[in-house]
Amino acid sequence: MSISKKTLILIAVPIVIVILAVAGMEITSKTSFCITCHNMKVYYETLQTSSHQDVDCVTCHIAPGWDNYMRAKLKGLSEVAVYTIGEAPLVPHARVEDASCLRCHAKGELREKTVDFKKGDSF
């Protein structure tokens, strides 16, 4: 019994799509991908001198949970499209949810300390 070409294509195409999607999500979860946009350079340089230098951007910038991860990936896809056509803002906007900080830091620790960053941002 041999598999027809049509059946083989119907099986192979979804598998290839899933492999590409998983690989794409993995690649775009690395800091090395985030810094490919020119407007991220200063933030990357700041990160490299911080205590979070070994933490990938998505660890803090995507709140815990599968739904947050998928929402962020879809938003990121739209941001890549906007960047590609040359319409990206010079200063990116990003938010870090408390839940992301609580992955690594105790709630009490965060209440006791204030960390000041450039341009008046503090946590």
C-alpha positions, 0 to 999 in steps of 0.5 A: 500500500503506497501513500498518494502524493496528495495524502503525503502533502496533506500530512506534511504541510501541517507538520511543517507549519507547526515546526516553523511556528514552534521554531519561530516562537523560540527564536523570537523569545531570545534577547538576540532577536529583540535587539535586532530593532535599531530602537532597542540598542540603548535598552540592551546596553542598559540591560548588559550592565544590570543584574538582569543581564542573563535574563531574556527580555520575554522573562520580564516582558511577558506575564506568566501564562500561556494566554499572555504568551500567545497574546504577546507573540501575536502583538510582537508579530504586528510590531515586527510588521510595523517595524519592517515597513518603517513605521516603528516609534523611535521610543518603544513602549513596554510594560512589566507586570508584577506577576513577571517580577514575582517569578524571581523576587519575593513580594516583600523584597519588591515592597522594600526596595525601589530600583531607579532606572534612566529617564525617571523610571522606577520599580 
